[in-house]
Amino acid sequence: MEYHEAVNFLFDLRRFKVKPGTGSVRSLLAELGDPHEGVEYVQVAGSNGKGSTARMVESALRETDRRVGLYISPHFEDVRERVRVDGRKIPESAVREFVTEVKPILTDRAAAGEPVTFFEALTALALWYFGEADVDVAVLEVGMGGELDATSVVDPVASAVTNVSLEHTSVLGETIEEIAATKAKVAPADAPLVTAASGDALATVREVAGDVVTVGERDDGGAGDAGVDASGSADETAGIPGERADIAVRYEGRANHAEAGVRIDGDSWSVDARIPLLGEYQALNAGIAVALLRQIAPDLDVDTIARGLRGAHWPGRFEVMERDPLVILDGAHNPGACETLAATLAEFDYDDLHVVFGAMHDKDHRSMVAALPALDSVTTCRPDTSRAEDPETLARVFERAGVDDVRERDSVATALADVRGRADADDCVLVMGSLSTVSEARTTWTRTVVPAHVRDAADAEALLDRAHVPDSGPRSAASAPPESAVHRVVRTRVEDRQARALAAELRSLGGRAAVSGQDVESELVDVVLAGTLAQFDRLVEAMAGAPHGLPGIAARIARQVGLDADATTAADVAAGATADSDATPDREYPWTDGAAVMGILNVTPDSFHDGGEYAAREDAIERAEELIDAGVDILDVGGESTRPGADEVSVGEEIDRVVPVIEAIADLDVAVSIDTRKAAVADAALDAGADILNDVTGLEDPEMRFLAADRDVPVIVMHSIDAPVVPGKDVDYDDVVADVLDELRERVLLAEKAGVDRERILVDPGLGFGKSKRESFELLRRLDEFRALGCPILVGHSHKSMFDLVGRGSGEREAATVAATALAADRGADVIRVHDAVENVAAVRVAKATADPFDFSLPD
């Protein structure tokens, strides 16, 4: 079974109506051998805040040595987002394996009149995969209910009901009490149920669950001491006069444009943290998460909990994408959520408020609009789903609410392009109304157009397989035209209607195209486009007046295939042109004029190749001068080894190792990089004279991205599974290049949202870090595909064990390293990180001279 066939089968189950109960999932798992048993589970139920709370719990647990699963809904771009282990999406291969095994079972059940629903099947998939992946603990976001929800097939070790409101009354009950009773039955057998429910809902939760830990707001004007009486709002949240909540939380407002401060107090402990989730309600969610964590992992210290909370990024929930103008995505889709959104928006200063609004037809649009603040303009649109309300109908709602400037557009992409083109730098652009609307808008920042080099028929077949093009469809898209033509091949993910339009137009121009076999409403699909530069040029011209956001997509394709672009238009900006690497940098960097060489200067006793050689300050300075004389452009100073099995170094010790060396070499004629995964070390290194941050964990320290933004310095974001590397740890990739590119995409966006310009974000595929030797070579072979991220590319391969594949063991990898350096430079690397300077500088210069012999000259 192919992946697109498996996905089509799962989504086809949406035709079956939701039915309460755990019987279907329980019996399905039994037929699979109950693979989920042996995993500890945490259930998070409630009317609102379930996903945020689950994400916080999972993020904090990942700070430990536990293997952690997460099951959430809905997804934004890919159904695999719903099932994660250690932060990584379930592989396509696992989805194929699961569906292959269960399809006969589910088909038989449907024929017998006992069908399994979409949500039930995905829940079974998640639980099956958590068992297969040997997960220690998995956090499950409950669906609409509690007792009768598919996730309740497990026996949780900890559970929460975030809050209770009237929802899904036809299934859960017609009163708050009935709904609360259903949700409260997720209570664990041997631990108290955690809740921030109030009033009658809380009374019912207590009656059903018995043992309960309550979480309430503090409004006492000060942090207070841990364990003090939580008066004021905490009493009101508990809903019982005179009784304080067991855990008191206080929302301390925005710490910056992307984070808020929270204080959480228990009887004998307190947590002060920042969370990347703005809004007062998120403080309650954080309090619930901490209460759960103290049950699941009592060994967690408050600093680890705070770090985990700060790393709990949750897309589309008051997500600040840009600041000039302020661009915010929020999935508010009911009146209550709109009220919360308005309150959070009040924490920001802006001039005019421009709203892009797309909602489902079954929502209370008038009450949603009434809950919003004063609007200066509204642009209504239709997400790509049959449930979406007509933009004209939505426009009338806003007009009747008194908004003067109301416009209608055919798609989210078109609406967003229009509004971003009109908004001034001090304005606010708010995209809202449904998660579907936010999801489509978010592709403005996340979409990649991936170049592909098709050298032979095998390359072409592999590319079409990665794009899930069925064997029965046209598979000639990647085949090369006559050798006299200048040929380009690209792959991207777009809406189905966009893919069909691009493919049809390029074929009409004599080019070739193929579209994924995935056939699911409102899901993104892959499209492969191949043609000459002239054909792509005509494609872009043909798309200029097309609907559904196609002009912006075509502009991105044009830049990726190398077409000369005219002056950037508003549509280009809306399509993400400001994030492209071909934008003119505002300053010169060592990699501005071609590949730069970064010389490694490890001041450590235990690095894998040169540990101990330059640990003394005098030896390090002498080595730095040698590297500079050999022609390196950057010195990368590291004070902690990331070799397999290396011990962690304290912040103080790492600073003591690197700062004296950086101070001594800062005035030399070379850029200095600090190789560290700790923001405190990076800060001290910048003070000492470093120019660049090199983070091998890809911004795992939440402060690192803000440090890079505040200090206005380049940051290198590397893809890694663990740093230091965990020996023998297996990582499953469907396609290592596509998977690494996908995961780096979100890390780059994280840095951008913190305020780092994309031209100052370098990406490192992380050869050897959680990759096999063959996978490392595959990353090197297809290095040019990382151009899709619009960032300079760094390659670090020096003396790594990947060269065992070509018969070069430890101590004999110099020649192999030099050969790989030449290949990396030829494939588009902007920075090449090596130990041996003379030989690798020569290799880079040969690659540059070969690329353009009549323009090459030696550096001064």
N, C-alpha and C positions, 0 to 999 in steps of 0.2 A: 504493500500500500504506500502510495506517495503522500507526502505531507499535506498537500492541498486537498487530497481526497479525504484524509483524516479530519481536517478542519471543516470541510464541507459537511461531513457526516455529523460532527458534533453540533454545528450550528443548525443543521436541519432538525435537530431535536427541539428547537424552539417552537415548533408547531404544536407541541404537546403542552397543555395547560398545567400551571403549577398545581401540585397537590400536596397538602401538608402530610408530614410523616417521614420516618427514617427507614421504613421497611425496604424500599427499593434499593437504597444505597447499601443498607446492611446486607441484604441478600446478594447483591452484586459483588461486594467485597468478599463475602464468604466464598463465592464461586472462584474468586481470584486467590483464595488461600489466606484471607485476612492479612494482607501485607502491611497494614497500618499498625498492627499491634506491636508494642514495644517502643512506641514513640510517645512522649509526653505531649499533651495538647493544652493549649490555652484558647478559650472561646471568648470572643468579644461581641456581645449583642447590644442592641439599643436602637433608638430611632435615628439618632444623628451622632456623628463623631466616631463611629465604629472603625472606619478605615484609618483615621489619624491615630487613634489609640493603639490599634494593632500594629501599625508601622512603628510607633515609638517603642513598644515592647520588643518587637523584633530587632530594631536597631540597637537597643541596649544589650540584648542577649548576644548579639554578634560581637560585642566588645569582649566577650569571654571566649573560652576555647570550645564552646558548644557549637555543634552543627545545627543551624536554625532554618526552619521552613516558615513560609508565609503564604497564606491563601487569602486573597482579597477579590473584590469586584466593585465596579466593572473595570475594564481595561481601556487604555487610550488608543494605542496603535496596533497591538498584537495580543491575541488571546493568551499567549504564553506569559504575559505580564502578571496574570492572576496567580500563578504558581511559581514560587521562587525558593531556592535553597542557597543560603549564604549570600543573598542579594542577587543571584543570577537567575534569569528566566529558565524555566524548564526547557531542555533541548527539544528541537523538532523530532529528533530520533526517538525520544521517550514518548512524545505524543503519538507518533506513528505506531510504536510498539503497543501502547495501551489500546488504541482504537482497533488495531488489528486483532487483539485478543478479545475485546468486549463487543465488537460489532455483531458477531453471530448471536451472542447472548441478548443484546438489546433488540435485535431484529426479531428474535423469537418472542420476546416479551411484548413488543408492539403488536405482533400478529395475534397474541393471546389477549389483547385488550388491556395490558398492564405496562404501558410505555414508561420509559425513564425520561425525565425532562433534561433540558440543557444544563440547568444548575446542578441537578443531581449527578449527571455524568461528569461535570467538571469537578465537583466535590470528590467523587470517587477517583478521578484522575489525580487530584492533589494528594489524597491520602495514600493512594497506591505509590505515587512517586516519592513521597516522604519516607515510606518504608524502603523502597528501592535504593534511595540515596543515603540510607542509614542516618537519618536525621535524629538528633537528640530531643529537640523540642520544636513544635510547630505551633504557630499562632494562626488561628482561624477567625476570619471575620464572618460572623453569622449572617445569613441572608435576611429575609424580612422578619423572621420570627424568633423562636427560641426552642421550646420543647419539641416542636414538630419540624424544625429546620433540618435540612440534610446534614449539616455539620454536626448535629447532635447525636450522630451515630457513635461519636467518641465519648470516652469518660474523661472529662478534663481534670487537670490538676489545679487549675485556677480559671476563674471566669469573671466576667464583668457585664453589667447592664449599664451602658453609659447614661442613658436617660430614656424617658418614655413620652411619646406624644401620639395623638390620633393618626394612624397610618394603616393602610391596607386593611380597613375595617371589615371588608367582606371575607377576609381569611383569618384575621387575628382576633376579632371581636369589636364590638361597637362602642366600648367604653375604655377609658384609660386603665381602669382596674383589670378588665379582661385582657387587654394587651400586655399590661405589666405582669400578670400572672403567667402568661405564655412565655414571655422573655425570661422571667426569673427562674424558670425551670432548667436553665443552663447551669445552675449552681453546682459547684463541685461537691463530691461526697465528703471530702476530708479537709475542706478549707472554706473560709467565709466568702460569700459573693461580694464583689466590689461594685459600688454604684454611686452615681451622682444624681440619681432620681430624686424627685421632691414630692411633697404633698401626698395626695392619695396614692400616687404611683409608688412612692417609697413605702408607704404603709403596706401595700399589697406585696411588694418585693420582700419585705421583712416577713410577712405572714407565710409566703411560699417558701422562701429560702432558709428562713430561720436565722442562721449566723450571717451577719452582713457587716461589711466595712463601708462607711459612708465617706464621701468626698464632697467638700463644700467650699464655697468661695469665702475668702477673708477680705474684709473691707475695713481694716482698722487703721489704715493710714501709715502703717509701718511694718517692717518685716517681723518684728516680735521674736520671741525665743521659741525654740522647738518645744512643743508640748503645752503652750499656753492656750487658754480657752479661746476658741475660734468664734468670736462674737459677730454680730451684724449679719452680713450676707450668709455666713456659714449656717446660722440658725435657720434662715429662710430656705436655704438650699436643702437642709435636712428636713424641713417641712414640719418639724415638731417644736413648738415654742419651748425655749429653755434648754434644749438639747443641742450640744455642739456636734459638728461633724468629727469623725475620727481622724480624718486627714484634711487639713485646711490649705487652700491654694490661693495665691494672689497673682493676678496678671499685672505685670509692671510696665506694660506698654512697649512700644517699639524700641529695640536697642539699635537698630539700623533699618534700612529699607527692606530687609529680607528676614529679620529675626526679631523675636520678642523675648523679654525677660519674664521668668516665672519663679515664684518661691513656693515650695511645697513643704509643709510641716507635719510631722507625725508626733507621737508621744515623746520620743527621745532622739529624734533625728530630724534633719532638714536638708533639702536639696535646693540650691540656687543654680538655675540653668538658663541657657538661651535655647529657644526652639525655633526652627525654620518654618513655623506655622503661625501666622499672625491672626489675632482676634482673641477676645477675652475668653470665649468658649474653649479655645485650645488649652488654656491653663487648666481647666477642669479635666480635659482629656489627658494632659500630662500627669495630673494627680492620680487619675485612675491607672495610668500606665505604671507609675511608680509603685502604687499599692500592689499591683499584680506582680511586678518584678520582685518585690520584697517577699512575696509568697513563693515564687518559682525559684529565685536565686538569692537566698538570704546572704550569700557570700559577697554579693556585689557591693562595693563601697560607693559612697555618694558621688565621688569624682567620676567613676566609670559610668554611673547612671546619667550624670549630667552630660557626659560626652556622648552617650548613646542617644539621649533626647535631642541633642543638637544635630546629630546626623540623620534625623528622621525626616528626610525630604519627601514631600507628598505632592506630586504635580497636580495642577489645576485647582488647588485649594488656596485662594488668595495668593497666587504665585506672581511675584513681581518679575517681569521679563526684561524690562528696560526702564530707564529713568529720564530720558530726554527725547520724547515725552515719557511720562510715567505710563507704562503699559502693564495692566493687571489682568490675569485670567482667573476667573472664579466660577466654579460649577454650580452656584446657587440656582436652585430650580423649584423652589417653593417659597411662599411668603415668609416663613420663619427664617429660612436661610438668607433671604434678601434683607431682612431686618438686621441680621448678624453682619452681613456684608456691608451694609450702610454704616453700622457702628465702627467696623474696622477701617473703612475708607476714611472716616472722620479723623483718623490719626495722621493723615497725610495732608500736606499743603499743595494745592495746585490751583490753576486759574479756571479753565473750562473743563467740564466733564463730558466726554463723548462716549456713548455706550454702543457697543455692537451686541445685538440681542437676537438669539435664536432659541426657541423653546419647543417643547413637545405639545401636541394639540390637547392633551388631557390635563393640562395644568391650569391653575387659577391665575391667569395672566393679569387680571385687573388688580388683584391683591398683591401680586409680585411687584407690579409697577408702583402701586401706592406705597410700598415699603422702601422704595429707593429715595435717595436725596435728590435735590434739584438737578435737572439734566439740561445741558446746553444743546446737545444734539443726540439723536438716536438713529442708528442704522439697523434696520431689521433684516434678517436673512434666514435662509432655510438650510439646516444641516442635511447631509446626505443620508436621510433615513425617512421611511414612509410615515413614521410617527410625528414628524416635524410639522409645526403649524405654518400656515401660509404667511409669508412676510407681509403681505398687504393687510391681513387680519391683525397681525401684531402691531403694524403701524397705526391702525385705527385706534387701538387701545391706548397707545402713547399720545396720540393726538387728543383723544377725549380726556386724557389726564392732564392736558395743558402744555405739552411739549410743542414748541413752535417749529423746530427744525427736525423733521422726521423724514428719513429716506428709506428706500427699499432696495435690496440687492439680491441677486440670484443665489449667492453662496456665501459661506463664512469667509472664504479666502478673499473674494471680491470686496466684501464689506470691510474687512480689516485693512486691505490695501487702500481703500478709499479713505477710511478714517485716519489711518497713519499718515497718509499724504496730506491731509488737511490740518492735523493737530499741530499746535505750536509746541515748542520745547518745554514750556511750563504747564502744559495741559495734562490731563489724565485720560487715557483710553482704557475703558473697562469692557472686557469681553465676558459675557455671562448668559444665563438663561437655561443652560443644560450642560451636562458633561460632554455630550456629543459636539456642541458648539465649541466648547473649550478645547476638546481633543483636536478638532479640525484646525482651529486657530493655532494651536501649539506646533503644528507641522511647519509653520512659518519659520520657526527657530530650529526644529529638529530634522527637517528633511535633508537628506543627502543625495547628491547625484554622483554615483560612483563610476569612475572611468574604468574601463577594462581593456587590457591588451590581449587580443585573441591571436595567438601565434599559429595555431593549427586547429584541426577539427576537434581534438580532445579538449582544448581550451574552450571552444565554442559550446560543446556539449556540457562541460562543467558549469559554464556561466548560465546556460538555460536551466540546468538542474537547480542551481542556487536560486533562480527566479521562479521555480516551481512551474515552469512551462510544461504542460502535459505532452506526452509523446504523440497524442492524437492531433495536436494542434501544429501550427507553423513553427518549426524549430530552425529556421534558416536565418533568424535575425542577426546572429553574431557572425555569420559567414562573411568573409571579406569579399568586397567587389573587385573589379579588375585592378591589377597592381598599379596602374597609372593614376588611380584616384587616391585622394587624401581621405583616409577612412577613420571614423571614430565610432566607438561602442560605449554606451553608458547604460547604467541600470539605476532605477529609482523606484520609490514606493509612493503611490498616489491613490486617490479615489478611483473606483472602477470607471466612472464616467470620464474622468480625466485620462485614464490609461487608454480607453477606447478611442478617444478623440486624438490623442497624440499618435497612437499606432496607425489609425486610419489615414491621418494627414501625411505622415512620413511615408507610408506605403504609396500613397497617391503621387508622391514626389519622386518615387523610384528607390526610396530607402527601404529598410527592412525593420520589422518590429514583431515582438512576441509578448503576450500578456499571460500572467499567471493563471493557472487553472482554478485558483480559489474563487468561489462564486458565492459570496456572502454579502448581503446588504450592509452598507455603511462600514465595511472593513476595507482597509487599505490593501492594494495588490501591487505586485512587482510588474514593472514593464521594462523590457530591454529594447533599446533603440540603436540602430546601426545605419550609418550612411556616410556620405562624403560631407566635407565642410560646407559645400554649396547646398546640399540638401538640408543640412541642419540650419543653415542661414535662412532658407526659404520656409522651413518649419517655424522658426521663430517669428518670421514676418507674418505667416498665416495665423499664428496664435495671438497676434497683437490685439485683435478685437474679439477674441473668443470669450465665452462666459466661464463661470465656475473656477475662477482663479488661474486659468491656464496661462495668461500672459506672464505672471510671476514665475511659474514653473519653467516656462520656455526660456525666460531670461537666465535662470540658473543653469539650465542645460547649455545655453550659449556660452556662458563663462567657463563651464567645465570642459567643453570640447575645444576651447581656445579661439572662439570667434572674437573679433575686435568689437567691443561694445561701444555704443555711442554714449553721450552723457547720461548719467544715471537718472532714471525717471522715478516718479513717486511710486509707480508700480514695482520697479526694481527694489526700491528701499523696502517696500512692504513684503517683498519676497525674500528679504534677508540679504540684500546686496551689501549692506553695511558690515556683514559678518564675513564676507568673502576675503580670501587671502590676497586677491589681486587689488584690493584697495591700497592706495598709496600710504605707506607708513609715515607717521609723523616724526620719525627719527631713524637713524641708521643703527642696525644691529650687525653682529658678525656674520649672520646668515643672509643679509639683505642681498648680496651680490653673488649668491651661489653657495655651495656646500662649505660649511665651516668645520674645522676640526676642534673637538673638545678634548683636552688632555686630562686624564684622570690623575688626581693627586690625593691618594688615600692616606690620611694621617691616623691610621688604625693599626692595632697589633695583629689583626686577624682577618683582613680582607683576603679573598680567595686567591688572588694572583700576586699581590705585592704587599701583603700584610706585614707590618713591622719595619719595612724598608725606610719609610719616611715618617715614622711616628715622632721622631725628634724634630723640634722646630727648625734647627739649622739644616737638617737633611731635607726637610720639606721645602725650604726656601731654595736650596741648591737645585732640587729637582724641578721646581717651578721655573727657574731660570733656564734649565736645560730644555724643558718643553717649549718655552717661548723661543729660544734660539732655533729650535727645530721647526718652528712655524705654526704652532697651534694658535687658534684664535680665542679660545676660552680655556680657563683653568677651572676644573670642577673639584672642589675641595670637599672631602667626605670624612666624617668622624665616627661613623657606625657602619659595620659590615652588614650587608644583606645577603651574604652567602647562605646556602642551606644550613640550617641548624645554628646559625649565629645567635649569640646571647644579646639581649637588649641592653642598650647603654642608657644611663640616666641622662636627663637633660643637662644637668650641671657638668657631668663628665664630658659629654659631647661638646658643649660650649668651650670647655677648657682645652679640648683638643683642636678645635677649628679656629677659634677667634684669634689667637696669637699669630697663626699662620696667615690668615686673611689680612690682618693688619699689616703684616710685613710685606705682602705681595700686592696690596691694593693699588699702589702707585705704579706698578709695572705696566708696560704697554700691552695690556691684554684684559679682556673681560673676565670677571671672576664669578663663578657659580657656586652655590652652596648646595651640596647633595645631602638632604635631610628630609625626614618625614615628620618632623616636629616643628610647629610654628614658633615656639619659643626659641629654638636653636636658630631658625631662619631669621628671626627678628634680630637676634644678637649678631648674626653674621652680616646682615645688611648694615647694622650700625658700624661694624668693623670695616666695611667697604665693599662687600659683595654686591654684584649687579643683577644676578639672576637666581631664581629659586628652582631647584630640581627636586621634585617630590616623587619618589618611586612608588608611593601608595596611591597616587592619583587623587590627592586632596582628602585623604581619610581624616586628617586632623581638620576639624571644621573651621579653625581659625586661619588656616593657610591661605584660602582663597581671598579672605578679607585683607590679610596682610599684603598679598600681592597687589590688590586693588588700592589699598591705602598708600602703599609705597611706590605705586606706579612702576612696577618692575615686571619683566617677563617671568613666566612660570612654566616649567616643564611638567606636564601631566602624563605620568606613565601608567600603563595598564598592568596591574599585577593582581594576583589572587591572594598572595600573602607576601609580606616583606617584614622580616627576613623570610626567605623561601622555606616552606615546610617540606622536608625530604619525603619523597614517595607519595605525595598527595596527588590523586588522580583528578583531572578536570575534564569534563565532557564538553567538547565543542562540536556543533554541527558542521561549521566551516570556521576555522580559527580566525581568518581574516574578517569575515562578516561579523562574527560575534565580538571580536575585539573592537572593531570599528563602531559597532552599535553601543557597546558599553562606554567607550571613550566619548562618544557623542554626548551622553548625559553628563559626564564629568566636565567636558568643555563648556556645556551650557551652564553648569553650576558655577564655574569661574566667571563666565560672562555675566550671570545674574548678580554676582558679587560686585561687579564693576570693572573687571579686567577686559580690556579690548582684545578681540580675537587675534589681532596681529601680534599680541604679546603672549599668546598661549601656544606653546609647542606641545606636540603629542609624541609620545614614545610608545610603540606597540609592545614593549616589554619582552624582548626576546629572552627566553629562558625562565621567565617568571610565570610559573604555572602553565608552561607550554612544553611539549615534548621536543626532542631534537628536530624531528621532521616538521612539526608545527612551526618551530622557529625559522626553519628554512622557507616554509611556505609564506610566512610573514615577510621575509626578505624578498622573495620572488615577486610578490604582489604589493610591494611597498607603495607603488604609485596610487593604489586605491585609497590610501589614507588622505589623498588630496581632497577627497570628498568633504572632509571636515573643515576645509578652509583655513588650516593652521600649518605653520612650519612643522616639519617632521624630524624627529631625532631618532637615530638608531644606535643602540648600545649592544654590541656583539663581541667585544674584545675578549679573546681568550676563553670564551664560554664553552661549556660542555657540549653545546650543539655541534661542535666540530669533531666530536667523537664519531659522528655519522660518516665523516670522510676520512676516518683513520688517524685523526690527530688528537692524541690524549693530552692530559695535563702536562705542561712544560714544553709542548711542541706545537703550539697553536698559532705562533706568530705569522707564519706564511698564510695560513688559512684566514686569519683575521684581516690581513692586508688584501687578500683576494675579495673577501666580503665587503671591505670598505670601498673598493673600486665599483663593485656591483651596486652597493647602496647609493653611492654618488650618482651612478648612471641612472638609477631608478627614481631619483628625485629627492633623496635625503637632503635636508637643509643643515643638519648638524650630525656629525659622526663622532661618537664618544669612544676613545681608545686609550690604551696604556702606552703603546709604542709610538712615539711621535714621528720620528724621521721617516719611517717606512710608510706610515699611513698618510702623512701629509703628501708624500710623493704620489701615492695612489689617487688621492683626491685631485691633485693638480693634473695628473694624466687624464682622469675622467673629464675634468673641465676643458682641458685642451682638445680632447677628442670631440666633445660636444660642440665646440665652436672654435676651431683652431685659428681663425683669422681675427678673432676678437680677444683671444686669450693673452694675458700678460701676467708676469709674476707680481705678487704684492710688493709694495715698497718696503 
